[in-house]
Amino acid sequence: YGTTAYHNGIIKNSGTVMSVVNLLMNSSYLLGLLGPHMMAVLKARAAATIVYQIIDKVPEIDASSDEGLELEHSSKVSIEFEDVQFSYKSRSTPVLQGLSWSVQAGETVALVGQSGCGKSTSIGLITRMLQSCGGTIRVNGHLIEQYDVRKLRKMIGVVSQEPSLFNGTIRENIRLGRKLSDDEIERAARTAHAHEFISHLEK
């Protein structure tokens, strides 16, 4: 077309034809480079949609609220499960069906059972990481939903089956973001029977 247009006088300068040809060639080359990345862009867009759905999701348990009852550190705590029901949305079979048990202050209780029977789920319900589908959970006679979530969690200690340390100092691992004095940190280490070996570590 460029040659015909130049021959018919539509294009006055032959350099214009070469400029357009070079522009088309360069554009085609760049579009060719962009093609393989389009799939990555589409995948990223799909992944971002899922991420934003999670970010925008309103949690069943408002962990940011500072309203509710508070347990005193000196309190003797009793826990009671009564006909508790729970099922995960990803599973068709309920994990807990009418679970009832209780533990009084000073007692030691072990939850024993096969994998998937609800041991970790029960702890998740006590720490308010999960919300039961039915039944009641009471702490010192009050519904667990009546307690300030953040303060309730501060009263609970968890020792994982496979403990791992976060990057940082031992002090930072004990504090876990909380503002604690040196005496409080040392007291926590002594309670966990960790003070002796910590004191022998190189500074």
FENUR-V932654 format. One record per backbone hydrogen bond with DSSP energy under -1.0 kcal/mol. NH is the residue of the N-H (numbers start at 1). CO is the residue of the C=O. Records with the same first field share a line. If there is no record, write none. Layout:
NH=CO + CO
//
This chain:
5=1
6=2
7=3
8=4
10=5
11=5
16=13
18=14
19=15
20=16
21=17
22=18
23=19
24=20
25=21
26=22
27=23
28=24
29=25
30=26
31=27
32=28
33=29
34=30
35=31
38=35
41=37
42=38
43=39
44=40
45=41
46=42
47=43
48=44
49=45
50=46
51=47
52=48
53=49
54=50
55=51
56=52
63=61
69=146
75=72
79=103
80=138
81=101
82=136
84=99
85=134
86=96
91=88
95=86
96=86
99=84
101=81
103=79
107=104
117=114
122=118
123=119
124=120
125=121
126=122
127=123
129=124
130=124
133=85
134=85
136=82
138=80
139=142
140=78
142=139
144=137
146=143
147=144
148=69
152=148
153=149
154=150
156=153
173=169
174=170
175=171
176=172
178=175
185=181
186=182
187=183
188=184
189=185
190=186
191=187
192=188
193=190
194=189
198=194
199=195
201=198
//
